[in-house]
Amino acid sequence: MEPNTKSKPTLSFSKVAKALSNVSTRSQGNTNDGQVLQEQLSKAEPAEFLDRRHADAQENPATCQSDPRDGLWLCCCSRENSLTHYQGRYPFKHLQCVMCSHVMCPSCMTTEILTPIKNPDMEVFEERFKQSKKGGRYCRLCRACGLTHRQVFNSDLFDSSKTLCPCGQPAIEEGSFFHIGSVDEWRSEPEVLGAAMSLGRRLAAAEQISKANTAICRPSESTTPRRPVTAVELPALPPNTAQLRVTTPSST
């Protein structure tokens, strides 16, 4: 038998250096993308018009604040988080709770500035659609990292399956699309709306607890054993039963 003369493949220094260079380039590219994103977010200017010249402290308390907001969203943990609409590609930046870092989900509550769209396919039939589409007042949320993206339309479709977030995930989950509404009501009654949202959250939680307790206390028909029903044979009635009369002895 002839000896095996095939030599094992060897890794040259140049190949190893090239592989490490590719990894370093990709890592550097991701770092640069993150830096560009942070620069865009830090330089973003508020989008909603703010005129303090004719604002009244009683009628528009939110407008008279030194750093007014455009609304708030109530996290599942019941923490209130501010909402500010910015110009550019990322209208609300990242929507993560400042207390628990939870990314806003369909169970969270928001004011009008960020109105959830339950059915994007039916939104094209809403009266607000044409004007809102023209003004760029639609956005989507990446549920992976919480970054908001101003919606770019392909015809009249909310199609974001080909548009990736900088984190690499598409915003195609249910509850990821929003209409950017008005700030007027919020700026006129911020305390009232905030209290109403908190109360609504407590009532919804109380209702869920009540339903859960009712389900626990109510016996299940499938698990409750049923007593067997047995037939009992009754004795036969005497003849001429219909003619019998009940008599009582008369007192003498």
Residue pairs with C-beta under 8 A, 6 or more apart in sequence:
33 166
34 166
37 166
40 88
40 89
40 90
41 90
41 93
41 94
44 86
44 87
44 88
44 90
44 93
45 86
45 87
45 88
46 70
46 84
46 85
46 86
46 87
47 85
47 86
47 87
47 91
48 70
48 85
48 113
48 183
50 63
50 68
51 63
52 63
52 64
55 63
55 64
56 64
57 64
59 188
60 187
60 188
61 190
61 191
62 68
62 69
62 186
62 187
62 188
62 190
63 187
68 187
69 82
69 83
69 84
69 186
70 83
70 84
70 85
70 113
70 183
70 186
70 187
71 82
71 83
71 110
71 111
71 112
71 113
71 114
71 183
71 186
72 80
72 81
72 82
72 83
72 110
72 111
72 186
72 190
72 193
72 194
72 197
73 80
73 81
73 83
73 95
73 104
73 108
73 109
73 110
73 111
73 114
74 80
74 81
74 108
74 109
74 110
74 197
74 198
74 201
75 81
75 97
75 99
75 100
75 102
75 104
75 108
76 102
76 105
76 107
76 108
77 97
77 99
77 100
77 102
78 198
78 201
79 97
79 98
79 99
79 100
80 194
80 197
80 198
81 95
81 97
81 98
83 92
83 110
83 111
83 113
83 114
84 92
84 93
85 91
85 92
85 113
85 180
85 183
86 92
86 93
88 150
89 149
89 150
90 147
90 148
90 149
90 150
91 139
91 148
91 149
91 150
91 180
92 114
92 139
92 148
93 147
93 148
94 145
94 146
94 147
94 148
95 103
95 104
95 141
95 146
95 148
96 102
96 103
96 104
96 146
97 103
97 104
102 108
103 141
103 143
103 144
103 145
103 146
104 110
104 141
104 146
105 143
105 175
106 116
106 174
106 175
109 197
109 200
109 201
110 116
110 178
111 185
111 186
111 193
111 197
112 181
112 182
112 183
112 185
112 186
113 180
113 181
113 182
113 183
113 186
114 139
114 178
114 180
114 181
115 178
115 179
115 180
115 181
116 175
116 177
116 178
117 123
117 138
117 158
117 177
117 178
117 179
120 158
120 177
121 158
123 129
123 158
123 177
123 179
124 156
128 179
129 156
132 138
132 179
132 180
133 153
133 156
136 150
136 151
137 179
137 180
137 181
138 150
138 151
138 153
138 158
138 177
138 178
138 179
138 180
139 148
139 149
139 150
139 151
139 177
139 178
139 180
140 148
140 149
140 151
140 158
140 160
140 171
140 176
140 177
140 178
141 147
141 148
141 149
141 171
141 176
141 177
141 178
142 148
142 149
142 165
142 167
142 169
142 171
142 176
143 169
143 171
143 173
143 175
143 176
144 165
144 167
144 168
144 169
145 165
145 166
145 167
145 169
147 165
147 166
147 167
148 178
149 160
149 163
149 165
149 171
151 158
151 160
151 177
152 163
158 177
160 170
160 171
160 172
160 176
161 170
161 172
162 170
163 170
163 171
164 170
165 171
171 177
185 193
186 193
238 244
